[in-house]
């Protein structure tokens, strides 16, 4: 008997929603994040992307450098360099100056 049998390709997974989401929402998944491929309501199973590079709003106060470890702040709905009370999201692929509003490219779960 095989020890392992492929279940999914792995870049998109099924996820049962704990709250309503829209396409493109970042979803904390334990110690990683995903991005909703479809919208869904609490209790529904949707497709969630757990790879790729995504453009996400970043915390205004944070100075972000390429390669910085980023976390998702589910309350403010932004990427941040602050680990406390946030979910590990991945690494920055672009930079953003501190004190300015903007977005950052994030390789999620890297």
TORTITOR-303279 format. One record per atom (N, C-alpha, C, O): residue number from 1; residue in three letters; atom name; x negated, y negated, z negated. Coordinates in steps of 0.05 Angstrom, whole numbers, always signed. Each point is the difference from the previous one (the first is absolute). Layout:
BEGIN
- NUM|ALA|CA|X|Y|Z .
...
END
This chain:
BEGIN
- 1|UNK|N|-17|+24|+0 .
- 1|UNK|CA|+17|-24|+0 .
- 1|UNK|C|-18|-25|+0 .
- 1|UNK|O|-20|-1|-14 .
- 2|UNK|N|+28|-19|+29 .
- 2|UNK|CA|-15|-25|+2 .
- 2|UNK|C|+2|-15|-27 .
- 2|UNK|O|+20|+1|-14 .
- 3|UNK|N|-42|-14|+7 .
- 3|UNK|CA|+0|-17|-24 .
- 3|UNK|C|+14|-26|+5 .
- 3|UNK|O|+12|-12|-18 .
- 4|UNK|N|-13|+2|+43 .
- 4|UNK|CA|+13|-25|+7 .
- 4|UNK|C|+13|+2|+27 .
- 4|UNK|O|-10|+12|+19 .
- 5|UNK|N|+34|-25|-17 .
- 5|UNK|CA|+14|-1|+25 .
- 5|UNK|C|+7|-29|+5 .
- 5|UNK|O|+11|-14|-17 .
- 6|UNK|N|-17|+4|+41 .
- 6|UNK|CA|+5|-29|+6 .
- 6|UNK|C|+29|-6|-3 .
- 6|UNK|O|+18|+15|+10 .
- 7|UNK|N|-13|-37|-24 .
- 7|UNK|CA|+28|-10|-5 .
- 7|UNK|C|+6|-24|+18 .
- 7|UNK|O|+21|+0|+13 .
- 8|UNK|N|-40|-19|-12 .
- 8|UNK|CA|+3|-24|+16 .
- 8|UNK|C|-27|-8|+10 .
- 8|UNK|O|-20|+9|-10 .
- 9|UNK|N|+20|-27|+30 .
- 9|UNK|CA|-26|-11|+10 .
- 9|UNK|C|-13|-16|-22 .
- 9|UNK|O|-25|+1|-2 .
- 10|UNK|N|+40|-15|-15 .
- 10|UNK|CA|-12|-13|-23 .
- 10|UNK|C|-2|-31|+2 .
- 10|UNK|O|-3|-13|-20 .
- 11|UNK|N|+6|+2|+44 .
- 11|UNK|CA|-1|-29|+1 .
- 11|UNK|C|+27|-13|-5 .
- 11|UNK|O|+2|-23|-8 .
- 12|UNK|N|+19|+39|+12 .
- 12|UNK|CA|+27|-8|-7 .
- 12|UNK|C|+12|+22|-17 .
- 12|UNK|O|-1|+23|+7 .
- 13|UNK|N|+12|-31|-30 .
- 13|UNK|CA|+11|+20|-18 .
- 13|UNK|C|+30|-6|-6 .
- 13|UNK|O|+9|-22|+5 .
- 14|UNK|N|+5|+42|-14 .
- 14|UNK|CA|+28|-4|-10 .
- 14|UNK|C|-2|-10|-28 .
- 14|UNK|O|-16|+10|-16 .
- 15|UNK|N|+34|-29|+9 .
- 15|UNK|CA|+0|-11|-27 .
- 15|UNK|C|+29|-6|-8 .
- 15|UNK|O|+15|-12|+15 .
- 16|UNK|N|-7|+22|-39 .
- 16|UNK|CA|+26|-6|-11 .
- 16|UNK|C|-1|-27|-14 .
- 16|UNK|O|-16|-4|-19 .
- 17|UNK|N|+32|-15|+27 .
- 17|UNK|CA|-1|-27|-10 .
- 17|UNK|C|+11|-3|-28 .
- 17|UNK|O|+21|+12|-7 .
- 18|UNK|N|-36|-27|-9 .
- 18|UNK|CA|+9|-7|-27 .
- 18|UNK|C|+15|-27|-1 .
- 18|UNK|O|+12|-7|-20 .
- 19|UNK|N|-14|-8|+43 .
- 19|UNK|CA|+15|-25|+3 .
- 19|UNK|C|+3|-5|+30 .
- 19|UNK|O|-13|+13|+16 .
- 20|UNK|N|+30|-31|-9 .
- 20|UNK|CA|+5|-7|+28 .
- 20|UNK|C|-25|-13|+12 .
- 20|UNK|O|-14|-15|-13 .
- 21|UNK|N|+8|+22|+38 .
- 21|UNK|CA|-23|-12|+14 .
- 21|UNK|C|+8|-8|+29 .
- 21|UNK|O|+19|+11|+11 .
- 22|UNK|N|-34|-29|+0 .
- 22|UNK|CA|+2|-8|+28 .
- 22|UNK|C|-25|+9|+15 .
- 22|UNK|O|-21|+5|-12 .
- 23|UNK|N|+24|-2|+39 .
- 23|UNK|CA|-23|+7|+16 .
- 23|UNK|C|-23|-20|-6 .
- 23|UNK|O|+4|-24|-2 .
- 24|UNK|N|-28|+35|-2 .
- 24|UNK|CA|-23|-17|-5 .
- 24|UNK|C|-5|-6|-29 .
- 24|UNK|O|-21|-11|-7 .
- 25|UNK|N|+39|+19|-11 .
- 25|UNK|CA|-5|-4|-29 .
- 25|UNK|C|-23|+18|-10 .
- 25|UNK|O|-2|+23|+9 .
- 26|UNK|N|-14|-33|-26 .
- 26|UNK|CA|-21|+16|-13 .
- 26|UNK|C|+13|+14|-23 .
- 26|UNK|O|+15|-12|-16 .
- 27|UNK|N|-21|+38|+13 .
- 27|UNK|CA|+13|+17|-20 .
- 27|UNK|C|-22|+12|-17 .
- 27|UNK|O|-17|+15|+10 .
- 28|UNK|N|+16|-21|-37 .
- 28|UNK|CA|-19|+14|-17 .
- 28|UNK|C|+7|+29|-2 .
- 28|UNK|O|+23|+7|-4 .
- 29|UNK|N|-43|+10|+7 .
- 29|UNK|CA|+4|+30|-1 .
- 29|UNK|C|-20|+11|-20 .
- 29|UNK|O|-20|+12|+8 .
- 30|UNK|N|+26|-15|-34 .
- 30|UNK|CA|-19|+10|-20 .
- 30|UNK|C|-25|-16|+0 .
- 30|UNK|O|+0|-24|-7 .
- 31|UNK|N|-22|+37|+16 .
- 31|UNK|CA|-26|-14|+1 .
- 31|UNK|C|-8|-9|+28 .
- 31|UNK|O|-24|-5|+5 .
- 32|UNK|N|+43|+3|+12 .
- 32|UNK|CA|-5|-10|+28 .
- 32|UNK|C|+25|-15|+9 .
- 32|UNK|O|+20|-2|-15 .
- 33|UNK|N|-21|-8|+40 .
- 33|UNK|CA|+23|-15|+11 .
- 33|UNK|C|+7|+12|+27 .
- 33|UNK|O|-16|+14|+13 .
- 34|UNK|N|+40|-21|-4 .
- 34|UNK|CA|+8|+6|+27 .
- 34|UNK|C|+16|-23|+11 .
- 34|UNK|O|+6|-19|-14 .
- 35|UNK|N|+0|+20|+40 .
- 35|UNK|CA|+15|-21|+13 .
- 35|UNK|C|+25|+13|+13 .
- 35|UNK|O|-3|+20|+14 .
- 36|UNK|N|+26|-31|-20 .
- 36|UNK|CA|+25|+12|+9 .
- 36|UNK|C|+2|-2|+31 .
- 36|UNK|O|-3|-21|+11 .
- 37|UNK|N|+7|+44|+2 .
- 37|UNK|CA|+2|+1|+29 .
- 37|UNK|C|+29|-6|+8 .
- 37|UNK|O|+6|-10|+21 .
- 38|UNK|N|+13|+17|-39 .
- 38|UNK|CA|+28|-6|+4 .
- 38|UNK|C|+12|-12|-26 .
- 38|UNK|O|-12|+2|-21 .
- 39|UNK|N|+34|-15|+24 .
- 39|UNK|CA|+14|-11|-24 .
- 39|UNK|C|+15|+23|-13 .
- 39|UNK|O|+7|+20|+13 .
- 40|UNK|N|-1|-23|-39 .
- 40|UNK|CA|+15|+20|-14 .
- 40|UNK|C|+11|-9|-26 .
- 40|UNK|O|-8|-21|-11 .
- 41|UNK|N|+27|+36|+0 .
- 41|UNK|CA|+13|-6|-25 .
- 41|UNK|C|-10|+19|-22 .
- 41|UNK|O|-10|+22|+7 .
- 42|UNK|N|+13|-30|-31 .
- 42|UNK|CA|-9|+17|-23 .
- 42|UNK|C|+11|+28|+4 .
- 42|UNK|O|+23|+5|+5 .
- 43|UNK|N|-41|+15|-9 .
- 43|UNK|CA|+7|+28|+2 .
- 43|UNK|C|-3|+12|+28 .
- 43|UNK|O|-1|+24|+2 .
- 44|UNK|N|-2|-41|+18 .
- 44|UNK|CA|-4|+10|+27 .
- 44|UNK|C|-29|+8|+4 .
- 44|UNK|O|-18|-10|-13 .
- 45|UNK|N|+14|+29|+32 .
- 45|UNK|CA|-27|+8|+8 .
- 45|UNK|C|-7|-15|+25 .
- 45|UNK|O|+15|+1|+20 .
- 46|UNK|N|-38|-16|-20 .
- 46|UNK|CA|-8|-15|+24 .
- 46|UNK|C|-29|+8|+6 .
- 46|UNK|O|-14|+12|-15 .
- 47|UNK|N|+5|-21|+39 .
- 47|UNK|CA|-27|+4|+9 .
- 47|UNK|C|-17|-23|-11 .
- 47|UNK|O|+8|-24|+2 .
- 48|UNK|N|-31|+30|-14 .
- 48|UNK|CA|-18|-20|-11 .
- 48|UNK|C|-28|+5|+11 .
- 48|UNK|O|-11|+22|-2 .
- 49|UNK|N|-1|-43|+14 .
- 49|UNK|CA|-27|+1|+11 .
- 49|UNK|C|-20|-3|-23 .
- 49|UNK|O|+3|-18|-16 .
- 50|UNK|N|-23|+36|+15 .
- 50|UNK|CA|-19|-2|-22 .
- 50|UNK|C|-29|-4|+11 .
- 50|UNK|O|-19|+4|-15 .
- 51|UNK|N|+17|-12|+40 .
- 51|UNK|CA|-26|-6|+12 .
- 51|UNK|C|+2|-26|+16 .
- 51|UNK|O|+20|-14|-2 .
- 52|UNK|N|-39|+8|+17 .
- 52|UNK|CA|-2|-23|+19 .
- 52|UNK|C|-8|-26|-14 .
- 52|UNK|O|-4|-1|-25 .
- 53|UNK|N|+1|-20|+41 .
- 53|UNK|CA|-6|-26|-10 .
- 53|UNK|C|+25|-17|+3 .
- 53|UNK|O|+13|-1|+21 .
- 54|UNK|N|-5|-13|-43 .
- 54|UNK|CA|+25|-16|-1 .
- 54|UNK|C|-7|-29|-7 .
- 54|UNK|O|-18|-5|-16 .
- 55|UNK|N|+33|-13|+26 .
- 55|UNK|CA|-2|-28|-7 .
- 55|UNK|C|+21|-5|-22 .
- 55|UNK|O|+24|+4|+4 .
- 56|UNK|N|-34|-12|-28 .
- 56|UNK|CA|+17|-4|-23 .
- 56|UNK|C|-6|-26|-14 .
- 56|UNK|O|-23|-9|+0 .
- 57|UNK|N|+44|-4|-11 .
- 57|UNK|CA|-4|-25|-14 .
- 57|UNK|C|-18|+5|-24 .
- 57|UNK|O|+2|+20|-14 .
- 58|UNK|N|-21|-39|+9 .
- 58|UNK|CA|-19|+3|-22 .
- 58|UNK|C|+6|-22|-21 .
- 58|UNK|O|+11|-20|+6 .
- 59|UNK|N|-20|+26|-30 .
- 59|UNK|CA|+3|-19|-22 .
- 59|UNK|C|-14|-26|+7 .
- 59|UNK|O|-24|+1|+8 .
- 60|UNK|N|+37|-23|-11 .
- 60|UNK|CA|-11|-26|+7 .
- 60|UNK|C|-26|-6|-15 .
- 60|UNK|O|-19|-10|+12 .
- 61|UNK|N|+17|+17|-37 .
- 61|UNK|CA|-23|-7|-17 .
- 61|UNK|C|-25|+17|+8 .
- 61|UNK|O|-22|-9|-5 .
- 62|UNK|N|+26|+32|+16 .
- 62|UNK|CA|-23|+18|+5 .
- 62|UNK|C|-17|-7|+24 .
- 62|UNK|O|+10|-6|+21 .
- 63|UNK|N|-36|+7|-26 .
- 63|UNK|CA|-20|-1|+22 .
- 63|UNK|C|-5|+29|+7 .
- 63|UNK|O|-8|+16|-18 .
- 64|UNK|N|+12|-9|+43 .
- 64|UNK|CA|-3|+28|+8 .
- 64|UNK|C|-21|+2|+21 .
- 64|UNK|O|+0|-15|+20 .
- 65|UNK|N|-19|+33|-24 .
- 65|UNK|CA|-21|+5|+19 .
- 65|UNK|C|+4|+27|+15 .
- 65|UNK|O|+14|+17|-11 .
- 66|UNK|N|-25|-15|+34 .
- 66|UNK|CA|+2|+25|+15 .
- 66|UNK|C|-13|+22|-17 .
- 66|UNK|O|-22|-3|-11 .
- 67|UNK|N|+37|+25|+8 .
- 67|UNK|CA|-9|+23|-16 .
- 67|UNK|C|+9|-1|-29 .
- 67|UNK|O|-4|+20|-14 .
- 68|UNK|N|+17|-42|+6 .
- 68|UNK|CA|+9|-2|-28 .
- 68|UNK|C|+22|+21|-5 .
- 68|UNK|O|+17|+6|+18 .
- 69|UNK|N|-17|+6|-41 .
- 69|UNK|CA|+21|+18|-9 .
- 69|UNK|C|+25|-17|-6 .
- 69|UNK|O|-2|-19|-15 .
- 70|UNK|N|+25|+27|+26 .
- 70|UNK|CA|+24|-15|-4 .
- 70|UNK|C|+21|+18|-14 .
- 70|UNK|O|+1|+24|+2 .
- 71|UNK|N|+17|-38|-16 .
- 71|UNK|CA|+22|+12|-15 .
- 71|UNK|C|+25|-13|+8 .
- 71|UNK|O|+1|-23|+8 .
- 72|UNK|N|+21|+38|-10 .
- 72|UNK|CA|+26|-11|+7 .
- 72|UNK|C|+15|-8|-26 .
- 72|UNK|O|+4|+17|-18 .
- 73|UNK|N|+3|-42|+17 .
- 73|UNK|CA|+16|-11|-23 .
- 73|UNK|C|+29|+3|+8 .
- 73|UNK|O|+10|-16|+16 .
- 74|UNK|N|+4|+36|-27 .
- 74|UNK|CA|+28|+5|+8 .
- 74|UNK|C|+19|-21|-10 .
- 74|UNK|O|+22|-2|+11 .
- 75|UNK|N|-29|-14|-31 .
- 75|UNK|CA|+17|-21|-10 .
- 75|UNK|C|-1|-24|+19 .
- 75|UNK|O|+21|-10|+8 .
- 76|UNK|N|-45|+1|-2 .
- 76|UNK|CA|-4|-23|+18 .
- 76|UNK|C|+2|+7|+30 .
- 76|UNK|O|+2|-17|+17 .
- 77|UNK|N|-4|+44|-11 .
- 77|UNK|CA|+1|+10|+27 .
- 77|UNK|C|-23|-10|+17 .
- 77|UNK|O|+4|-8|+23 .
- 78|UNK|N|-29|+9|-35 .
- 78|UNK|CA|-24|-10|+14 .
- 78|UNK|C|-23|+19|-5 .
- 78|UNK|O|+0|+15|-20 .
- 79|UNK|N|-20|-16|+37 .
- 79|UNK|CA|-26|+13|-5 .
- 79|UNK|C|-17|-18|-18 .
- 79|UNK|O|+1|-25|+3 .
- 80|UNK|N|-16|+37|-21 .
- 80|UNK|CA|-16|-15|-19 .
- 80|UNK|C|-26|+15|-6 .
- 80|UNK|O|-2|+24|+5 .
- 81|UNK|N|-17|-38|-16 .
- 81|UNK|CA|-25|+12|-9 .
- 81|UNK|C|+3|+9|-29 .
- 81|UNK|O|-19|+12|-11 .
- 82|UNK|N|+41|-18|-2 .
- 82|UNK|CA|+5|+6|-28 .
- 82|UNK|C|+11|+29|-3 .
- 82|UNK|O|+21|+6|+10 .
- 83|UNK|N|-36|+10|-24 .
- 83|UNK|CA|+8|+28|-4 .
- 83|UNK|C|+21|+4|-22 .
- 83|UNK|O|+17|+17|+3 .
- 84|UNK|N|-18|-33|-24 .
- 84|UNK|CA|+18|+3|-23 .
- 84|UNK|C|+29|+0|+8 .
- 84|UNK|O|+10|-19|+13 .
- 85|UNK|N|+5|+40|-20 .
- 85|UNK|CA|+29|+3|+6 .
- 85|UNK|C|+7|+0|+29 .
- 85|UNK|O|+24|-3|+7 .
- 86|UNK|N|-43|+8|+11 .
- 86|UNK|CA|+5|+2|+29 .
- 86|UNK|C|-8|+27|+11 .
- 86|UNK|O|-14|+15|-13 .
- 87|UNK|N|+23|-9|+37 .
- 87|UNK|CA|-6|+26|+13 .
- 87|UNK|C|-22|-3|+20 .
- 87|UNK|O|+0|-18|+17 .
- 88|UNK|N|-20|+36|-19 .
- 88|UNK|CA|-22|+1|+19 .
- 88|UNK|C|+12|+1|+29 .
- 88|UNK|O|+15|+18|+5 .
- 89|UNK|N|-24|-36|+12 .
- 89|UNK|CA|+12|-1|+27 .
- 89|UNK|C|-20|+6|+22 .
- 89|UNK|O|+8|+12|+20 .
- 90|UNK|N|-33|-18|-23 .
- 90|UNK|CA|-20|+5|+21 .
- 90|UNK|C|-22|-21|+0 .
- 90|UNK|O|-6|-12|-20 .
- 91|UNK|N|-5|+8|+44 .
- 91|UNK|CA|-22|-19|+3 .
- 91|UNK|C|+6|-22|+21 .
- 91|UNK|O|+14|+5|+20 .
- 92|UNK|N|-23|-29|-26 .
- 92|UNK|CA|+4|-23|+18 .
- 92|UNK|C|-17|+4|+25 .
- 92|UNK|O|-23|+7|-1 .
- 93|UNK|N|+36|-13|+24 .
- 93|UNK|CA|-14|+1|+26 .
- 93|UNK|C|-4|-28|+10 .
- 93|UNK|O|-13|-5|+20 .
- 94|UNK|N|+25|-15|-34 .
- 94|UNK|CA|-3|-28|+6 .
- 94|UNK|C|-4|-15|-25 .
- 94|UNK|O|+4|+10|-22 .
- 95|UNK|N|-13|-35|+24 .
- 95|UNK|CA|-5|-17|-23 .
- 95|UNK|C|+22|-22|-3 .
- 95|UNK|O|+13|-6|+20 .
- 96|UNK|N|-11|-4|-44 .
- 96|UNK|CA|+18|-23|-5 .
- 96|UNK|C|-12|-17|-23 .
- 96|UNK|O|-8|+11|-20 .
- 97|UNK|N|+8|-37|+24 .
- 97|UNK|CA|-11|-18|-20 .
- 97|UNK|C|+19|-1|-24 .
- 97|UNK|O|+24|+2|+2 .
- 98|UNK|N|-36|-6|-25 .
- 98|UNK|CA|+16|-3|-25 .
- 98|UNK|C|+14|-27|+0 .
- 98|UNK|O|-9|-20|+12 .
- 99|UNK|N|+33|+19|-24 .
- 99|UNK|CA|+15|-24|-2 .
- 99|UNK|C|+15|-8|+25 .
- 99|UNK|O|+11|-22|+2 .
- 100|UNK|N|-10|+41|+17 .
- 100|UNK|CA|+15|-5|+25 .
- 100|UNK|C|+20|+22|+4 .
- 100|UNK|O|-6|+24|-4 .
- 101|UNK|N|+30|-31|+14 .
- 101|UNK|CA|+20|+20|+7 .
- 101|UNK|C|-9|+14|+25 .
- 101|UNK|O|-13|-12|+17 .
- 102|UNK|N|+19|+37|-14 .
- 102|UNK|CA|-7|+14|+24 .
- 102|UNK|C|+5|+30|-2 .
- 102|UNK|O|+11|+10|-19 .
- 103|UNK|N|-21|+3|+40 .
- 103|UNK|CA|+2|+29|+1 .
- 103|UNK|C|-28|+12|+2 .
- 103|UNK|O|-20|-14|+4 .
- 104|UNK|N|+19|+40|-7 .
- 104|UNK|CA|-25|+15|+2 .
- 104|UNK|C|+6|+27|+14 .
- 104|UNK|O|+22|+11|-4 .
- 105|UNK|N|-41|-2|+20 .
- 105|UNK|CA|+3|+26|+12 .
- 105|UNK|C|-11|+21|-20 .
- 105|UNK|O|-22|-3|-11 .
- 106|UNK|N|+38|+23|+6 .
- 106|UNK|CA|-7|+20|-20 .
- 106|UNK|C|+1|+28|+12 .
- 106|UNK|O|+20|+8|+12 .
- 107|UNK|N|-42|+7|-14 .
- 107|UNK|CA|-1|+28|+7 .
- 107|UNK|C|+11|+14|-25 .
- 107|UNK|O|-14|+4|-20 .
- 108|UNK|N|+40|+5|+22 .
- 108|UNK|CA|+12|+11|-24 .
- 108|UNK|C|-11|+27|-7 .
- 108|UNK|O|-6|+16|+18 .
- 109|UNK|N|+4|-11|-44 .
- 109|UNK|CA|-9|+25|-11 .
- 109|UNK|C|-28|+8|+8 .
- 109|UNK|O|-7|+24|+2 .
- 110|UNK|N|-10|-44|+4 .
- 110|UNK|CA|-28|+5|+8 .
- 110|UNK|C|-18|+0|-25 .
- 110|UNK|O|-24|+4|+2 .
END
